[in-house]
Amino acid sequence: MKNNFPKTFGLLARFPDSESLVRAAEQFSQAGYRHMDAYAPFPVEGLSDALRCKSSKVPLAVLAGGIIGGVLGYFMQYFATVIHLPINIGGRPHDSFLAYIPITFELTILLAAFGGVLALFLATGFPQPYHPVFNVEDFQKHGSQDGFYLGIEARDPKYETIETRKLLRNLGATQISEIKA
């Protein structure tokens, strides 16, 4: 028998200001919650620390792309001028590395940028055209203007609807909504 009721994704609590949001995120992190996210209309200092966000792998991907691009750019030109088609022009050496600098530099920048964009998409799950939080009417009206929200996902091992709702209310949430998946 199939259940036709929408599945609960979690709870979304609205807070009056950014300080309350950061305090609530810290309290939930200390309580052991790990599957939560915060939504604010502007960057809030200390929020990522309060949520205990993992460090990003994007800079490593940019570095790896840059190194691969530089090595590939240099050896591509080396292969072309020394191994595949060595032409003696004016008695100069075949592997004149100074002539290789512009293309090596450009390929370094190009592959570093591609690596960064690809890593950003993989790290953020982007593009994500839909998220269940947009099912909450209050979030649709205030999410990008003046609302400060903390979302606790139901997949968190510590999640229990009644207890989580009570903790959110005790931390100063002005409105608590259930997120339907």
KOLKEKOL-976088 format. One record per residue (C-alpha): residue in one letter; x, y, z. Coordinates in steps of 0.1 Angstrom, whole numbers, plus 5000, padded with zeros to 4 digits. Layout:
KOLKEKOL-976088
AXYZ...
//
This chain:
KOLKEKOL-976088
M500050005000K501550334989N501450635012N500050944994F500951195022P503951415016K507151305034T508551545060F511951685050G512451865084L511652175103L512252535094A512452795121R512453175116F514553395139P514153765145D517853855137S521153725126E522553705162S519653475173L520253255142V523953215150R523153135187A520652875176A522952715151E525652695178Q523252535203F522052275178S525652195168Q526552145205A523551925209G524851695182Y522751785152R524651765119H522151785091M521052145092D521352455072A520852825077Y519353075053A519853455055P519453745031F523053845035P526353685047V526353645085E529753635102G530253325123L527353135109S529552875090D531552815122A528352775142L527052515116R530452345117C530752355079K533552145065S536452315048S536052345010K537952124986V537552384958P541052554964L542652214960A540852154928V541952494915L545552414924A545452064908G543952214876G546652484875I549452234880I548051994854G547552294830G551052414834V552652074830L550451994800G551152334784Y554852304787F555151934776M552751984747Q555052254733Y558152054742F556751754723A555951964693T559252144690V561751884702I560351534696H557751554668L559051824645P562551954655I563552234632N566952404636I566252784633G569353004635G571252744656R569052794687P568252504709H565052304702D563752334738S563752714743F561652724775L561253104773A559153074742Y556852824760I555853064788P552853244773I550952924763T552052744795F550653034816E547353054796L546752684799T547552694836I544852964842L542352794819L542552454836A542652604871A539352794863F537752474849G538852274879G537452544903V534052564885L533752184883A534652144920L532252414930F529352244911L530251904927A530652054962T527352244962G525252004943F524652284918P522652324897Q519752234920P516552374905Y514352264934H514752244972P511952144996V512452455017F510652654989N507452464999V507252675030E505152985023D506853215048F510253125033Q508953214998K507853565011H510853655034G513753415026S515653655005Q514553985020D514353995058G514153635071F516753445091Y516053065090L517452755105G516452425088I516852095106E516551795084A514651485094R517451255083D519551375112P519951095138K519051335166Y515951465149E512651405167T509851635157I508451725191E511851765208T513351955179R510352195178K510652255215L514352325213L513752575184R511052745204N513252775235L516052935214G513753215203A512253095170T509353325160Q507853075136I508352705131S507152535099E507252175087I509052125054K507351875031A509551695006
//
